[in-house]
Amino acid sequence: MPSNGFREILIFVAGSTPQIVTETIQALAEQNPPVYAHEVYVITTGAGKRRAMQKLVTEGILEQMVRDYNLPPIKLTEDSFIVITGSDGAELDDIRTVDANERAGDIIADFLRLKAAEHDTRLHCSLSGGRKSMSFYMGLAFQLFGRQWDKLYHVLVPPELERNPDFFYRPRGATTLTVKKGNGATREIRADEAEVTLVDLPLIQLRDTLSLRGGGLRQMVASGQREIESAPIKREITVSLVGRRITIGTKVVEFHPTQLMFYTAFLRFKLNECRDPGKDSCSDCTDCFKRIKDMSLDPEFVETLAEEYQAIYRNDVTKAEELIERYPDGMEEQIIRQQISKIKSTMMNQLGDESLWNLYGITSSRTYGANIYGVRIDRKHIFIE
């Protein structure tokens, strides 16, 4: 695994021009620092797969490029291709109907969502190939599921080489190609001098903002639009310990003191236990999330709760002392689970919006075979009074 800790995953949409695969691999390898693919996936049609396999594998173009540029081995196999199928399950050779476009969008979105759920990966997605609708779906799916560290690209080559059937990457050594002019005449150009440029495309990432409910891409977009239209004006969450309430934008939730004590403790984890405070966004990071078992066995967790309890009761020291005396060796797991459940019920009843709970509530994430719990909202939006 590279020093950055990521497995580098390349994902393409492609049609009849598999050149975008080799061009992008070359451009990534020439970045500083270089990016070398651990896995490569191509979302395409049946015809696109056959052409890619013929040119890149059978004719050995991909292997030749790997040798020319001394790259780590890159394998394209049957499992490297995600072929767009119709509603009957049959592979499609083109994307020309409404149904085919819907299927393409759903398949692209499903695959990106699947790969973005892998915690140790960084995605490098290219929208340079395929029908225009496929490129659009790739960009949209990336906007919905891409994480802060994932990348979306468009690869550029000189115009005269864009659809040249013989140009797949900038070759080593002097190489000429014959290209046609607009008037039908031909001329020779130096392929080894061609500039292959990778454009890193900016997008507003919505992964942590929308709950993305719905089966297909169209349903997810419609659900996301409803969430945006009903979202609070402000995203900040303000906790008033003495007032025993939290405020999310214009929405207010009144808490029982015990519930507010637990909820504020989880917010403190987000504020005080960040392993990378230099990051602009918490994104999909769960470093501050905790296992319930670990909290139950930790007397310091009870001390954290006691500090919040004392503040809720206007710095009444006896409240903190009573709590610590009641749980000198930690707190039972069942008590913590019950409080998380009560907090969810209180917030859902008063907010009336499940999408707000997904962002501001105490939610779980599964990692290394265990559930961990925490709050997903960015720490920069949390204020405790």
N, C-alpha and C positions, 0 to 999 in steps of 0.2 A: 504494500500500500504506500502511496506517496507521502511525503512529509506533511502535507496539509491534511492528511487523514481521510481524504475522500477517494472513493472509486469514481473515476471519470467515465460518465455514460454519455455517448453520442446518440442522438435521436434525430432522424431525418424524415421529412415527407418528400417523396420522389415520384416522378412519373417516368417519362421516356429518357431522362437525362441523368443516369447514375453518376455522371461526372461530379455532381455536387458533393458526393461522399468523399471522393479522393481529394478534391479541391479544399474542402473544409478540414479534413485530417491534416493536410499539408500546412494550411494556414495556422491551425492550432499548434502544430509542432514547432512553428517558427515564432510563436509568441515568446515573450520574456516575462515570467518563466514559461517554458513550453508545457503544453497539455498533451498527454499521451492517453489514448483511449484504452480503457479496460474492457468495455463492451460497446458494440455498435448495433443499433437497431434502425431498420428502414421500414417506414409505414408507406405502403404503396399498393398498387393494383396487381392482379395476376400477371398482366403483361409487363408491368414495371419490374416485378420480381424476376421474371424470366430474363429480361434484358440486363438487369443488374448482375444476376448470376453469370450470364454469358460473358459480359465484358469484364467484370471485376474479378470473378473467380476462374471461370473456364479459360479465358484468355490471359489470366494471370496479371492483369493490370495493377490490382491492389498489392499483390505480393511484390511486384517489380518496384512499386513506389516505396514500399517498406524497405526493400534492399537499397534503393537509391539514396534514401534519406536516413538509413541506419535507425529505423524506428523499432520499438518493441513489436513483437508479433501481433497482427490483427487478423482475426478469423471471422469470415462471413459464412454462416451455416443456415440451414433451414430455420433454426430458431431465431435467427437475426431478423427475419422478415415478419412483419405484421401485415397480413394481406386483407384489404377491405373486402368484405363480403356483403351480399344482398340479404334481404330479410329471410330468404330461403336457405342461407348458409353457403351458397355458391360463390366462388371467387369472382369479383368484378374485374373486367379488363379496362374499364374506363369509368369516369365519374361524370355522367351526362344527364342524369335524371334527378328529380327532386328527392326520391327515395335514396338514390345512391349518395347524394350529398349529405342527407341526414345520417346515413350509416357511417360515412367517412368522418363526420363531426363527432359522432358518439364513440367510434373506435379510437380516434386520436385522443379525445378527452379521457377515455377510460385508461388508455395506456399511460398517459402522462400522470394521471392521478396515482396509478399503481406504482410507477417508478419514483415519484416524488414522496411516496410514503416510506421509502427505504432510507433509514436514518444516516447511513454512512456514504451516501452518493452525492455527486454534483452533476446536474444535468446540463448538457450542451446541446441545445435544440436548434435545428436549422429549418427555416421556412422557405428556402430557396427553390425547392423543386415541386413537382406536381401541379395540378390545376390550381388556379388562383383561390378557389374556395378551400382547398386543402391547406394552402399557406395561411389563409385567414383563420381556419380552425386551429392550426398549430399555435398561432399567436394568441388566440383567445384562450385556448386550453392552458397555455403557459401563464397567461395573466391570472387565471383562476387557481392554478395549482403550483406554479413555480415558487420556489423559496428564495430568500434574499441572496443566496450564493449561487443559484442556478443562472444560466446564461441563454439568451436567445440571439441567434445570428442570422445575417444574410451575407452570402459570399458573392464577391464581385470579381469578374475577370474582364479583360478587354472586350469590347463589343464584338469584334470580329471573331472572337473565340468562344462566345457564349453558347452557340449551338454547333460548333465544329465537332464532328463525330470522332475526331482523332485527338482532341485535347482533353486530358483527364487530370493533369497536374503539370506544374512547371518542371520539365525534365532536367536532369543533370547533363551538362555538356551541350555543345552547339547542336540545336535541332531546329529544322525549318518545317513549317506547315504551309500547305496551299490553301488560301482562303479566297472566297469570291467577293468581288466588289458589287455595288448596287447595279451596275450596268451589265453584269454577267461576266465581266473580265476577271481574271484571277491574278493573284500576286503571292509572293513568298514572304512569310514573316518568321521572326525568330521566336519559337515557342519557349525557349529557355530564358528569354528576357521578359516574359509575360509577368505582369503584376497580379498576384492573387491576394485579394484584400478581404478581411473578415470584419463586418460591421456589427458591433455589439449594440443591439436594439434596446432602448429604454421602454419600460412599461410600468404602469401603476399596478402593483401586486395586490390582489384581493384575497389571497388565501386565508389570512388571519382576520379578515373583515366580514366575510360572508360564510354562512353555514353550508351553502351549496346543496340544498336538498333537491331531490328529483332524480329520476332514472337516467334520462338522456341529457345531452348537452343543451338542447333547447329548453327543457324543463328547468335545468339548473340556472340558466341565464334568466329565465322568467322569475324564478324564486329569488335570485340575487337582486334583480331589479326592484322587487317588492321590498326587500330588506333595505336597500339604499333609500328608497322613497320614504320609508318609515323610520329611518335611523334618527337618533337624537342629534340635536344641533352640535353639541359638544361631546367629545369622547372621554374627557377626563372623568375620573372617579375620585370623589372627595369623601373622606370618612370623618364624621364628627363623633368622636368617642363620647364626649359628654352629652351630645344630643342624641346618641344611640341611633344613628341613621347614616346611610350612605346616599350620595347624590351622583347619578350618572347622567350627564347632560342636564335635561330638565326633569328627569325622573328621580323620585325619592323613594327609598326603601327604609322602613322603620324596623329595627331589629330588637329582639330580646337581648339583654346584656350578655348572656352566655354565647349566643350565636355570633354577636358582634365580636366578642373576644376571640373566638376561633377564626372567624373570617379575616380579622385584622392581622392575626398571626401569619396567615398565608400570604397576605400582602407584604408583610415585613420580610418574609423569605425572598420574595421577588425583589424588594428594594435592597436588602442587605447581603444576600448570598449569591450575587451574580458573579460568575467566573470570568466574564469578559465585559466589564463595564464600559469599554471603549466602543462597543458596537452601537450603531445608530438605532437599531431596532432589535427587540427580543425575537422577532420572527417566529421560527418554529422551535426555538431553544427551550429545553425542559430541564436545564441544569439545576434550577431552583426547586423543581418538583421533588416530592418526598414519598417514600413508602410509609404506609400507615403503621406497619410493624416497627419501622425504625423510630417513628415519632413516639409510639407507645412505650418503647423501652428507654427513651431518653429523658431523664429528669430535667434537662435544660429546656425541653419543649414545654414542660409544665411551668417553668420559670418565665418563659416567653409569654405564655397565656396569662400568668399572674400579673405581669407588667401591664398588659392591656386591660385586664380586669380592674386593676387599681386605678388606671386612668379613666375608665368608664364611670367609676364611682368617685370622681373628683379627687383622685389621689388619696383614697382611703386605704392606708397601709394594711389594715386588718383584713381586707378582702383578699389581698395577695397572700398574706400569711395563711389564711384559712385554706386557700386552694393548694398551696405547697404542702401543708400539713396533711391534707386529704389524700394527696397522691405523692408520697415521698419517693417512690421507686418507679415513677412513670404512670401512665394512664392506660386503661384497657382499650384495646383496639375497637371494641364494640362502641364505646362512648364516642370515639372520634368519628366512626362511620355514621353514627346516629346524628351527630351534630352537622356533618356535611349534608346529610339528607334533609335535615330541618332547614339548613341555610338555603338549599335549593328550593324547597317548598316555599319559603318566605319570599325569596327573590322572584320566583316564577309567578306567584300569585300577585305580587305588587307591580312587577314590570310588565307582565302579560306579553312577553316577547322572548321566545326560546333562543333567538340569535344573540340577544344580550347575555343570556346565561352562558352560552358557549364561549363568550369572550371575557366576561367579568366574573363568572362563577368559578367554583372549585371543581375543575374537571380532571379526568384521568387520562393518562397516556401509558401505553404498554411498552416496556423496554426491558430487554434481557430477562424475559419470562415473568415479569412482575408489573403490577399496576403502580404507577406513581401519580401523585396528586399535586395540583397547583393551580395558579391563576394565569391565564394566557395574555391578558392585556399588557401592553408595553409598560415597563416600570416608569417611563417618563410621564405617563398619564395618571400616575397614582399620587394622591395627596392625602396625608393623614393629619388631622388637627387634634 
